[in-house]
C-alpha cells in the first residue's frame, strides 16, 4: 500500500491568507481548507507596512490547529505576492515591518532611476515589466530616504522567505519570488550586480538564489514543541503565488497559454528561455521565474478590479449581487456594447469606478452604461477583448502554436466570461482548478520529498484528480 502524504500549503494574498492541506495517495490528489486568516496593512506615520508578526502568529495558530485535529503533516510550503521584503540585521533580528508595495513612496522612482541607467538597459538585464513598486525601486527610494533599516541590514528577505525564516531560522532566497524584484538577471537567474551598483546598494544584501523544491530546514525546536506538530520540514516552493498557480495548470503538453484570473489577470506562456526583444519591451511583457528553471512570460492585465469596485458602489446603494446574478446580468444584456481599456490609468483607483467608466466612454465616442447590468456587460466584454489582444501578442512572440487557454484561480468559476473568452480567442478554454495556487504549492512540496518526478507528472495527477470545465468557441 502506497503512503498517504499530507502537504500544508500557506497561500497568502494581499488581503487574506489561507491554509490548505493537500493529500496525495496513489496518484490521486485532493485538497481542503483548514484555516483562513486576515492580512492587513498598518499605517504608521504616513507609511504603509505589512504586519508580518500577525502573519507569523497565524502560521503558528494553523500548525497548532493541525496538531490538535491529529492531521499528520509531511511538509510545509509558503507562497505570497511578490516584490515586497523585510530587512534582517546582522544578529538575525527582523528590522521593523516590511514596507508595502501599495505605499506611494516609490511614485516617480523609475524615472529618477532611469537618469542613471536607461530604461531599455534595465529591461534587457531583467526582462521584467517596469512597475513603480518593483523591489529595485523600493530599495532605490529607501536609499534616498536614508532608511535606517537598510543602513543596518545584513540581508533582505522577500516575504515568503521571511516567513520561512521565522519558522526555521534559516535564510534562503527563492527563485520565483526573487524574479519579480527587477534585481535578477533573467538569463543567468542570478542577481545583476550592475543594478545594485547604479542604485548604490551592496550586492550581498541578497542571498544566493535557490530553486523551488529545495528543503529549507525543519521547524525550530520551539515551534515544534509549542504547536505540538513536531519537526516538520519547510520547503521552498514556488514562492510567488502566480508561479505556484502555473504549476497546477493541468496541461498535457507545452502548447498552452494560461490565465490566472482574479482581481488581477495574468496571461502568459511557459518557456525555457526569457523572451526579451523589441516587441516584449514595447508592450511591457514580463519574464518571471517558474519551477524547474522555466520562465513565465506574461502580461499583467487589470482583472475583476473594475467589477469589484463597481460592486462596492452598488452595495452602498443597497444593491447586493451574487456572482451568479452578475453573470446572468451580463448574459442577458446582449444589446449593449461599449468597450473600455481595463489597463487605462484612469481605472487604477478612481473615486467612483462607474463614473470613470462613463467618462471613458464619453471621451471615446461611445454610449456609456446606464443600468448596472450594462456596466457588468461592458466590463466583461472589455476584459475579453483585452485577453484576445494579449493572446495575439503572445502568439506573435512565441515559437509554438498556442492551442488552448487554461484559466486557473477564482475566475475559472465564471462560466459566462470563460465562454466569451473562448468565442473571442477562437480556441478552447479549460477552466480549473479553482485552488490552483495552493495545489501548485503542494505539488512542489511533493517533488521536494521525492514523491513526484517533474512538473509534467504533477500536471497528470492534477488533471486526473481535480475537475475542469471545457468551453469551446461558438459562432457569435
Secondary structure, 3 states (H helix, E strand, C coil): CCCCEEEEEEEECCCEEEEEEEEEECCEEEEEEEEEEECCEEEECCEEEECHHHHHHHHHHHHHHHHHCCCCCCEEEEEECCCCEEEEECCCCECCCCECCCCHHHCCHHHHHCCCCCHHHHHHHHCCCCCCCCHHHHHHHHHHCCCHHHHHEEEEEEHHHHHHHHHHCCCCEEHHHHCCCCCECCCCCCECHHHHHHHCCCHHHCCCEECCCEEEEECCHHHHHHHCCCCCEEEECCCEHHHHHHHCCCCCCCCEEEEEECCEEEEEEEECCCCCCHHHHHCCCEEEECHHHCEEEEEEEECCHHHHHHHHHHHHCCCCCCHHHHHHHHHHCCCCCCCCCCCCHHHCCCCCHHHHHHHHHHHCCCCCCCCHHHHHHHHHHHHHHHHHHHHHHHHHHCCCCCCEEEEECHHHHCHHHHHHHHHHHCCEEEECCCCHHHHHHHHHHHHHCCCCCCHHHHHHHHHHHCCCEEECCCCC
